[in-house]
Amino acid sequence: MGIGLTLILAVVKGEIIQAKFWRFYWRLIELLTVSTYTVLIVLVILKKFN
C-alpha cells in the first residue's frame, strides 16, 4: 500500500514529501480501518436479526 501511495504521489504531484506522505498514509489507514469495522458491526447486527 505504501508503494502504491508513493507512486501516486510521484505521478500526481511530481514529488514526494515525507511529511505529507506519512500524513496521507495514516489518514488512509484510519479511513480503511473505520470503514472495515463499521461494515463488520453492521454485518453482526444484521446476523443477529436474521
C-alpha positions in Angstrom: 0.0 0.0 0.0 2.9 2.3 0.8 4.5 1.7 -2.6 1.2 2.4 -4.3 0.8 5.7 -2.5 4.4 6.6 -3.3 3.8 6.1 -7.0 0.5 8.0 -6.9 2.1 11.0 -5.2 5.1 10.9 -7.5 2.9 10.8 -10.6 0.2 13.3 -9.5 2.4 15.8 -7.6 5.7 15.2 -9.2 7.4 15.0 -5.8 7.3 13.0 -2.6 7.5 14.9 0.6 7.9 12.6 3.6 5.7 14.6 6.0 2.8 14.7 3.5 3.3 11.1 2.6 3.0 9.9 6.2 0.1 12.2 7.0 -1.8 10.9 3.9 -0.8 7.3 4.6 -2.1 7.3 8.2 -5.3 9.1 7.2 -5.9 6.5 4.6 -5.2 3.6 7.0 -7.6 5.2 9.6 -10.3 5.6 7.0 -9.9 2.0 5.8 -9.9 0.7 9.4 -13.0 2.6 10.5 -14.8 1.6 7.3 -14.0 -2.1 7.9 -15.1 -2.0 11.5 -18.3 -0.3 10.5 -19.1 -2.9 7.9 -18.3 -5.7 10.3 -20.6 -4.2 13.0 -23.4 -3.8 10.6 -23.0 -7.4 9.4 -23.0 -8.7 13.0 -26.2 -6.7 13.8 -27.9 -8.0 10.7 -26.9 -11.6 11.5 -28.5 -11.2 15.0 -31.8 -10.2 13.5 -31.9 -13.0 10.8 
